[in-house]
């Protein structure tokens, strides 16, 4: 069973490169199966999903992620992953 790994990109504080960097870090440092999901106000990629509550602003979107069912991890866009994180999954 795979785990969902999510992030939130809303507004212009972080550009798309932060999402791509996080995804690449996960591919490099997580050997378990996972689904990458980016909740965003500007869907561009196949893994992007519209934010769950568009009326929210900024970091408040992260609160909606507690409603997700199943196994989920949430990462901020500015995190730096430097080593294996299998223990989290």
C-alpha positions as CSV (number, residue, x, y, z in Angstrom):
1,X,0.0,0.0,0.0
2,X,1.4,3.3,-1.0
3,X,1.4,6.5,1.0
4,X,0.2,9.9,-0.2
5,X,2.7,12.7,0.2
6,X,1.2,16.2,-0.2
7,X,2.3,19.8,-0.3
8,X,0.5,23.1,-0.7
9,X,1.5,25.7,-3.2
10,X,-0.8,28.8,-3.0
11,X,0.0,32.3,-4.2
12,X,3.4,33.5,-5.3
13,X,5.6,33.1,-2.3
14,X,7.1,30.0,-3.7
15,X,7.5,29.3,-7.4
16,X,7.1,25.9,-9.2
17,X,10.7,25.0,-8.7
18,X,10.1,24.4,-5.0
19,X,7.5,21.8,-5.8
20,X,9.8,20.1,-8.3
21,X,12.7,20.2,-5.9
22,X,10.5,18.5,-3.2
23,X,9.3,15.9,-5.7
24,X,12.9,15.1,-6.8
25,X,14.1,14.8,-3.2
26,X,11.3,12.4,-2.4
27,X,12.1,10.3,-5.4
28,X,15.8,10.2,-4.3
29,X,15.3,9.7,-0.6
30,X,12.2,7.6,-0.3
31,X,12.3,4.0,-1.6
32,X,8.7,3.1,-0.7
33,X,5.8,3.6,-3.1
34,X,4.1,7.0,-2.8
35,X,1.7,9.2,-4.6
36,X,2.8,12.8,-4.8
37,X,0.1,15.5,-4.7
38,X,0.4,19.2,-4.8
39,X,-2.7,21.1,-3.7
40,X,-2.5,24.4,-5.6
41,X,-4.5,27.4,-6.8
42,X,-2.8,27.0,-10.2
43,X,-2.8,23.4,-11.3
44,X,-0.2,22.7,-14.0
45,X,1.1,19.1,-13.7
46,X,-0.6,15.7,-13.6
47,X,0.0,15.5,-9.8
48,X,-1.6,18.9,-9.1
49,X,-5.0,19.1,-7.4
50,X,-7.1,22.2,-6.9
51,X,-7.0,23.4,-3.3
52,X,-9.8,21.8,-1.3
53,X,-11.3,25.1,0.1
54,X,-10.6,27.9,-2.4
55,X,-12.0,30.5,0.0
56,X,-9.0,30.0,2.3
57,X,-5.8,32.0,1.9
58,X,-2.1,31.1,2.5
59,X,-1.0,28.5,5.0
60,X,-4.7,27.9,6.1
61,X,-4.9,25.5,3.2
62,X,-2.7,23.1,5.2
63,X,-5.5,22.7,7.7
64,X,-7.8,21.1,5.1
65,X,-5.2,18.3,4.7
66,X,-6.2,16.8,8.1
67,X,-9.4,15.6,6.3
68,X,-7.5,13.3,4.0
69,X,-8.1,9.6,4.6
70,X,-5.5,6.9,4.5
71,X,-1.7,7.2,5.0
72,X,-0.6,10.7,4.4
73,X,2.5,12.8,4.9
74,X,2.6,16.6,4.4
75,X,5.7,18.6,3.7
76,X,6.3,22.3,3.4
77,X,7.8,23.5,0.2
78,X,10.9,24.9,1.8
79,X,12.0,21.6,3.4
80,X,15.3,20.1,2.5
81,X,15.6,16.3,2.5
82,X,19.2,15.1,2.8
83,X,18.9,11.4,3.6
84,X,16.6,8.4,3.5
85,X,13.1,9.0,5.0
86,X,11.7,5.5,4.7
87,X,11.1,5.5,8.5
88,X,8.4,8.2,8.0
89,X,6.4,6.0,5.6
